[in-house]
Amino acid sequence: MVTPVFQITDYALAVAFYIDWLGFSIDWEERPASGGYYLQVSRSSIVLHLTNYPNESSAGARAMVDFAGLLSFHRLLLQKEAAFPTPPLRKAPWNDRVMQLELFDPAGNCLLLAEVCA
């Protein structure tokens, strides 16, 4: 298993994006007395680490995930009231049979969801 580490700048915005909008759950989080935070979020088989620790990652990371049920998930996002715009579902430029959804979090990280369609 590979776990991407995304640098985030605002904890509340990250929770609004990943938990409230995308439906991830917080599995655990670390908030040392010295400050900062590091947490693991997951949705089905997708696991991400989010942090504001300066040496763990840099903003603007990108992770691609095979995602079953992408069309249904996209419809769900379109129906939600959220401060985040739902991007269009598109064919992958590298394969006409693959649909993809690029989701940029408030810190500029990209979660690219992809599914092979018949």
LOMIVO-62505 format. One record per residue (C-alpha): x, y, z. Coordinates in steps of 0.25 Angstrom, whole numbers. Example, Ala and Ser with C-alpha at 12.3 -4.5 7.8 and 13.67 -1.06 7.14 Angstrom:
BEGIN
+-------+-------+-------+
|     x |     y |     z |
+-------+-------+-------+
|    49 |   -18 |    31 |
|    55 |    -4 |    29 |
+-------+-------+-------+
% end
This chain:
BEGIN
+-------+-------+-------+
|     x |     y |     z |
+-------+-------+-------+
|     0 |     0 |     0 |
|     5 |    14 |    -3 |
|     0 |    26 |     5 |
|     2 |    40 |    -1 |
|     5 |    51 |     9 |
|    -2 |    64 |     6 |
|     3 |    77 |    12 |
|    -9 |    85 |    17 |
|    -9 |    99 |    22 |
|   -22 |   100 |    28 |
|   -28 |    89 |    37 |
|   -42 |    94 |    37 |
|   -42 |    95 |    21 |
|   -36 |    82 |    20 |
|   -47 |    75 |    29 |
|   -58 |    83 |    21 |
|   -52 |    77 |     8 |
|   -48 |    63 |    11 |
|   -58 |    60 |    22 |
|   -70 |    68 |    20 |
|   -70 |    69 |     4 |
|   -62 |    56 |     0 |
|   -67 |    47 |    11 |
|   -54 |    43 |    16 |
|   -53 |    39 |    31 |
|   -42 |    43 |    41 |
|   -35 |    30 |    45 |
|   -26 |    36 |    55 |
|   -19 |    50 |    57 |
|    -6 |    54 |    65 |
|    -6 |    68 |    71 |
|     7 |    70 |    79 |
|     8 |    80 |    90 |
|    19 |    87 |    81 |
|     8 |    90 |    71 |
|     4 |    85 |    57 |
|    -4 |    73 |    53 |
|    -3 |    60 |    45 |
|   -15 |    52 |    42 |
|   -19 |    40 |    34 |
|   -32 |    40 |    26 |
|   -38 |    29 |    18 |
|   -50 |    26 |     9 |
|   -51 |    11 |     5 |
|   -38 |     7 |     0 |
|   -32 |    22 |    -1 |
|   -23 |    26 |    10 |
|   -16 |    39 |    11 |
|    -8 |    46 |    21 |
|   -10 |    61 |    23 |
|     0 |    70 |    31 |
|     5 |    84 |    33 |
|    19 |    79 |    38 |
|    28 |    86 |    29 |
|    38 |    75 |    26 |
|    27 |    64 |    23 |
|    23 |    68 |     9 |
|    21 |    81 |     0 |
|     8 |    87 |    -5 |
|     4 |    83 |   -19 |
|     5 |    68 |   -18 |
|    -3 |    59 |   -27 |
|    -8 |    45 |   -25 |
|   -15 |    36 |   -35 |
|   -25 |    26 |   -30 |
|   -33 |    15 |   -37 |
|   -47 |    18 |   -32 |
|   -59 |     9 |   -34 |
|   -73 |    16 |   -36 |
|   -67 |    29 |   -41 |
|   -80 |    33 |   -48 |
|   -88 |    31 |   -36 |
|   -78 |    38 |   -27 |
|   -78 |    50 |   -37 |
|   -93 |    51 |   -36 |
|   -93 |    51 |   -21 |
|   -83 |    63 |   -21 |
|   -92 |    70 |   -31 |
|  -103 |    69 |   -21 |
|   -96 |    74 |    -9 |
|   -96 |    88 |    -4 |
|   -81 |    91 |    -3 |
|   -72 |   103 |    -4 |
|   -64 |    94 |   -13 |
|   -67 |    94 |   -28 |
|   -69 |    80 |   -34 |
|   -60 |    78 |   -46 |
|   -65 |    72 |   -58 |
|   -63 |    57 |   -61 |
|   -54 |    55 |   -73 |
|   -48 |    45 |   -82 |
|   -33 |    43 |   -78 |
|   -24 |    49 |   -89 |
|   -16 |    36 |   -89 |
|   -28 |    26 |   -91 |
|   -42 |    28 |   -96 |
|   -47 |    17 |   -88 |
|   -43 |    24 |   -75 |
|   -51 |    34 |   -68 |
|   -44 |    43 |   -58 |
|   -48 |    54 |   -47 |
|   -37 |    64 |   -43 |
|   -40 |    69 |   -29 |
|   -31 |    80 |   -24 |
|   -31 |    82 |    -9 |
|   -30 |    96 |    -3 |
|   -15 |    95 |    -1 |
|   -14 |    92 |   -16 |
|   -12 |    76 |   -15 |
|   -18 |    68 |   -26 |
|   -26 |    55 |   -23 |
|   -28 |    49 |   -37 |
|   -39 |    39 |   -37 |
|   -39 |    29 |   -49 |
|   -48 |    18 |   -54 |
|   -48 |     9 |   -66 |
|   -61 |    10 |   -73 |
|   -67 |     0 |   -83 |
+-------+-------+-------+
% end
